[in-house]
Amino acid sequence: MDCKNCDNSLRTDFSYCPNCGAKIIKNRLSFKNVWQDLSYQVFNLDNTFFKTFRHLFSKPEVVVERYISGTRKKYMNPISYFAIAITLSGILFFVLRKVYDVELAPNNLSEAEIPNMDFVFDYQGLLSYIIMPIYALMTWLLFLDKKKLNYTEHLVANAYITGQTSFVQILICLPLFGFFDVRYDIFNWIFLLVILIYQFFVLSRIHQIGFLSTLARGFIYLIFFALVMLALGVVIILLTTMTGQLTLEKLAPK
């Protein structure tokens, strides 16, 4: 018998391949064994997803440093963790817009007729992938003097951080907006502050720096972040005007 994953020769009494570690599937596919496998992989509290989620709160520096150092089995890899979180965030924004009827981008310019900009959230996943390298660049520059993580390793740290905060956002938003009438823009500003605090909590643990140093770097990060959001807003306005979804006449106050 050969392993179906790596073609390694196996003994008939093997339950796992000694070469690649894959589980040996001997039974024909059925709903029962699919459900058993799904239950173990997803709902088992000792699996890598739940362990990664728990430890990114209690010891985030260990999760990041283990992956960077080459320990890849204990925790979910950052790319998968980030990708799952962003996918679920896309579902969350769909529920908020289409099921809860939440206005995600309210028009605060009372004198201008600005069309609803909620369609921007249709591209939330793409924007997250585009912005991630920028986040990593900003944190790499801010901790360049510590010389502990290179740029790619900052990508790993930020992927875990963004994934974690996205999962928390999902867990909070679904019941909050389902049961209470809350303005999304107010919640979003508060949650952005929470993300910033958590992000620099993780980075301070990794780089082993004190409170004042963390606070100073966080303040500079806020300036970088504001500039990035401003540039992103300009790009979105340009794209919407080019596609005809927004005109300069509508931006002018009456």
Disulfide bonds with the S-S distance in Angstrom:
none
